[in-house]
Amino acid sequence: MANIREVAKRAGVSVATVSRVLNDSDSVSEETKERVLKAIKELNYHPNLLGRNLRRSETKMILALMPNVSNPFYARVVKGIEDVAHKNGYNVMLCNTDSDINREKVYLEILKNRLADGVIFMAPVMGKEELTLIGQNYPVVQCCEYIEGAGVSYVSIDNFSAAYKAVKHLIGLGHERIGMISCENNFVSTKQREAGYKKALEDSGIEFDEKLIKYGDYSFKSGVRAAKQLLAMEERPTAIFAISDIMAIGAIRTIKEEGLKVPEDIAVVGFDDISFASMYDPMLTTISQPKYDLGCVAMELLIKHMSGKLEEPQRIFLEHELIIRESTVK
């Protein structure tokens, strides 16, 4: 089945121009309109999703799909989404997928049944081909986690350089045996953070030891479990880098229970800078993501998409920051 991008390519115009033709906009010349209509006919394109039917049945409702509603990281992201949405007359329906493809599909039926105007994925579970198909027919934006090459806009941070910076901070403090608490998933952020960890070691002349990477699931308990595995090693690490603050805090709990001190015996760095990171004892050194801004930009992109003003998929990276606190510096 042909999609709106193929129509735009055949007619030699932008996707936004095709959208304007479908909405009977007066801003398109007759010549251009004829080219677009001809392309629609030749490709047998049925503009029943992004065309005038969608605009006439606008719901002013947005879906925000998140993988784990209990993860405090997403609270500020959602706040950004909601603030921009409400400012522009939209409401937001929060949907917890639990990283379950079937739950994700159920929520997307709301979009397909035109009970919502667009969707923001905070961690899409579906594969690239499925996301591409959804993005060709509905207004879609990815926020935080994203699938590269799907032809769908996203806003995130440079997870590779963030992890690199975190590990280089530990190396700069004299640590060479640095453990990592990662996650066994296909998220691009996980892969990039592991790559940044390895590159920081390589650039510092430190040999990578795969045994120093343990795995959790972003939960406190998994951070506790992974840290126990690291501390049980014959030559335990002198520092730990966790790819989430929640797991980092779990690691600190384990270190304390083993009678060790942070950072005197083992330094710890987290990732995200959730509010609890600065309340814990010791206060957690971490990579701060611009959570609120990520949500704001994602919603702004979606509004542009829904109004036909987004001609090409956007790839936006916001700045991150290493926040140095007590868990690495005495």
C-alpha positions in Angstrom: 0.0 0.0 0.0 1.4 3.4 -1.0 2.1 6.0 1.7 2.2 9.7 1.8 6.0 9.9 1.4 5.7 7.9 -1.9 3.1 10.3 -3.1 5.3 13.3 -2.2 8.2 11.7 -4.1 6.2 10.9 -7.2 4.8 14.5 -7.3 8.1 16.1 -6.6 6.9 17.9 -3.5 7.2 17.7 0.3 5.1 15.6 2.6 3.7 18.8 4.1 2.5 19.9 0.6 0.7 16.6 0.1 -0.9 17.1 3.5 -2.0 20.6 2.5 -3.6 19.3 -0.7 -5.4 16.6 1.3 -6.8 19.3 3.6 -7.9 21.6 0.7 -5.5 24.3 1.6 -5.6 27.5 -0.5 -1.8 27.9 -0.1 -1.0 25.3 -2.8 -1.0 26.3 -6.5 -3.4 24.6 -8.9 -0.4 23.2 -10.9 1.1 21.6 -7.7 -2.3 20.4 -6.6 -2.9 18.6 -9.9 0.5 16.9 -9.7 -0.2 15.7 -6.2 -3.7 14.4 -7.1 -2.3 12.7 -10.2 0.3 10.9 -8.0 -2.4 9.9 -5.6 -4.4 8.4 -8.4 -1.4 6.6 -10.0 -0.3 5.1 -6.7 -3.8 4.3 -5.6 -3.2 6.1 -2.3 -6.1 6.3 0.1 -5.6 9.3 2.4 -7.8 8.1 5.1 -5.3 8.5 8.0 -3.2 11.7 7.6 -5.6 13.4 5.3 -8.7 15.5 5.7 -10.6 12.7 7.6 -8.1 12.9 10.4 -8.3 16.7 10.7 -12.0 16.7 10.7 -12.1 14.1 13.5 -9.4 15.7 15.6 -9.6 14.5 19.2 -7.1 16.8 20.9 -5.8 13.7 22.6 -2.2 12.5 22.6 -0.9 9.0 23.6 2.3 9.0 25.7 3.7 5.4 25.8 6.2 4.7 28.5 7.9 1.4 29.4 7.6 1.6 33.2 5.3 4.1 34.9 7.1 3.4 38.3 10.4 4.7 37.0 10.9 8.2 38.4 12.9 9.2 35.4 9.8 9.5 33.3 8.0 11.9 35.7 9.8 15.0 34.4 9.6 13.8 30.8 5.9 13.5 31.0 5.6 16.9 32.8 7.3 18.4 29.7 5.0 16.6 27.3 1.9 17.7 29.3 2.9 21.3 29.7 3.4 21.8 26.0 0.3 19.8 25.2 -2.0 21.7 27.5 -0.6 25.0 26.2 -1.6 24.0 22.7 -5.1 22.6 23.7 -4.2 18.9 23.8 -4.7 16.4 26.6 -2.3 13.5 27.2 -3.2 9.9 27.9 -0.4 8.1 29.8 0.0 4.4 28.7 2.3 2.0 30.6 3.5 -0.7 28.2 5.8 -2.6 30.7 7.9 -3.1 27.6 5.3 -5.6 26.4 4.7 -5.6 22.6 1.1 -6.8 23.1 0.2 -4.0 25.5 1.9 -1.6 23.1 -0.3 -2.9 20.2 -3.5 -2.5 22.4 -2.7 1.2 23.0 -2.0 1.8 19.3 -5.5 0.6 18.5 -6.6 3.8 20.2 -4.6 5.7 17.6 -5.8 3.6 14.7 -9.4 4.0 15.7 -8.8 7.8 15.6 -9.5 8.3 19.3 -6.1 10.0 19.5 -4.3 12.4 17.1 -0.7 11.2 17.7 1.7 9.2 19.8 5.0 9.8 21.6 7.0 6.6 22.3 9.4 6.9 25.2 10.8 3.4 24.5 9.2 1.6 21.5 9.0 -2.1 21.8 8.1 -2.9 18.2 10.7 -3.5 15.5 12.0 -1.0 13.0 9.7 -2.2 10.2 6.6 -1.9 12.3 7.6 1.5 13.6 8.2 2.7 10.0 4.8 1.6 9.0 3.1 3.3 11.9 5.1 6.5 11.2 4.1 6.5 7.6 0.4 6.6 8.5 0.2 8.5 11.8 1.9 11.4 13.6 4.6 9.7 15.7 7.6 11.0 17.7 10.2 9.0 19.7 11.5 10.5 23.0 14.5 9.3 25.0 14.7 5.8 23.5 14.5 5.5 19.8 14.9 3.2 16.8 17.4 4.6 14.3 16.5 4.4 10.6 12.8 4.0 11.0 12.0 7.3 9.4 10.4 8.6 12.6 11.5 11.8 14.4 13.2 11.5 17.8 14.7 13.6 20.6 17.3 12.1 22.9 20.8 12.6 24.2 24.2 11.3 23.1 24.3 8.3 25.4 27.8 7.2 24.1 29.5 10.5 25.0 27.6 10.6 28.3 28.8 7.2 29.4 32.3 8.0 28.1 32.4 11.1 30.3 31.2 9.2 33.4 33.8 6.5 33.1 36.6 9.0 32.3 35.6 10.8 35.5 36.3 7.6 37.4 39.5 6.9 35.6 40.6 10.5 36.4 40.2 9.7 40.0 42.6 6.8 39.7 40.2 3.9 39.1 41.2 1.2 36.6 39.0 -1.7 37.7 35.6 -0.3 36.9 32.5 -2.5 37.0 29.4 -1.7 35.0 25.7 -2.5 35.7 23.9 -2.6 32.4 20.7 -4.2 31.1 20.0 -7.0 28.7 17.8 -5.3 26.2 17.9 -3.9 22.7 17.5 -0.3 23.6 19.9 2.0 21.7 20.8 3.8 24.9 22.0 0.6 26.5 24.2 -0.3 23.6 25.6 3.3 23.4 26.3 3.4 27.1 28.2 0.1 27.0 30.1 1.3 24.0 31.0 4.6 25.8 32.2 2.6 28.8 34.4 0.4 26.7 35.8 3.3 24.6 36.8 5.2 27.8 38.7 2.2 29.0 40.4 1.7 25.6 41.4 5.4 25.3 43.0 5.2 28.8 44.9 2.0 28.0 42.8 -0.1 30.4 42.0 -3.6 29.1 38.3 -4.4 28.9 37.2 -7.3 31.1 33.7 -8.6 30.1 33.3 -10.2 33.6 33.1 -6.7 35.0 29.7 -6.1 33.3 26.7 -7.4 35.2 23.1 -7.0 34.2 19.9 -5.7 35.9 16.5 -4.5 34.7 16.6 -0.8 35.9 15.1 -1.8 39.3 16.6 -1.2 42.7 16.6 -5.0 43.5 18.5 -5.7 40.3 21.1 -3.1 41.2 21.6 -4.8 44.6 21.9 -8.2 42.8 24.4 -7.0 40.2 26.5 -5.3 42.9 26.7 -8.5 44.9 28.0 -10.3 41.9 30.7 -7.6 41.4 31.7 -7.6 45.0 31.9 -11.4 45.0 34.7 -11.3 42.4 38.2 -12.4 43.5 39.4 -9.0 42.4 36.5 -6.7 43.0 36.1 -3.4 41.2 37.1 -0.1 42.9 34.3 1.8 41.1 30.9 1.0 39.5 29.1 2.7 36.7 25.4 1.9 36.5 23.3 2.9 33.5 20.4 4.1 35.8 20.3 5.9 39.1 17.9 3.4 40.6 20.4 0.5 40.0 23.3 2.7 41.2 21.5 3.3 44.5 20.8 -0.4 44.8 24.6 -0.9 44.3 25.4 1.6 47.1 23.0 -0.2 49.4 24.9 -3.5 48.8 28.3 -1.8 49.3 27.2 -0.5 52.6 25.8 -3.8 53.7 29.2 -5.4 53.0 30.8 -3.0 55.4 32.5 -0.9 52.7 32.4 2.8 52.2 31.4 4.9 49.2 33.5 6.4 47.7 36.5 5.5 49.9 36.3 1.8 49.0 34.1 1.8 45.9 33.0 4.9 43.9 29.7 4.8 42.2 28.3 6.8 39.2 24.7 6.6 38.1 22.7 7.9 35.1 19.6 10.1 34.8 19.8 12.4 37.8 16.4 11.5 39.3 15.4 13.7 42.2 16.3 11.0 44.8 20.0 11.0 43.5 20.7 14.2 45.5 18.8 13.0 48.5 20.6 9.7 49.1 23.5 9.3 51.4 26.0 9.6 49.9 24.6 11.9 47.2 25.0 10.3 43.8 27.3 11.4 41.1 25.4 10.9 37.9 24.7 11.9 34.3 21.9 14.5 34.2 19.5 14.2 31.4 17.4 17.2 30.5 14.2 15.2 31.2 11.7 18.1 31.2 13.2 19.5 28.0 13.1 16.1 26.3 9.4 16.0 26.9 8.8 19.5 25.7 10.7 19.1 22.5 9.0 15.8 21.7 5.6 17.4 22.1 6.6 20.4 20.0 7.7 18.0 17.2 4.5 16.1 17.4 2.4 19.3 17.1 4.4 20.2 14.0 3.8 16.7 12.6 0.1 16.8 13.2 -0.2 20.3 11.6 1.7 19.2 8.5 4.7 21.5 9.2 7.2 18.7 9.7 8.5 17.9 6.2 11.3 15.5 7.2 12.0 13.3 10.3 14.0 15.3 12.8 16.9 13.9 14.9 17.5 16.1 17.9 20.1 15.6 20.6 19.9 17.7 23.8 22.8 18.4 26.1 23.6 16.2 29.1 25.8 17.0 32.1 28.0 15.1 34.5 26.9 16.1 38.1 29.8 15.3 40.5 28.6 14.5 44.1 29.7 12.5 47.1 29.6 9.0 45.7 32.8 9.6 43.7 34.6 12.4 45.5 35.5 12.3 49.2 
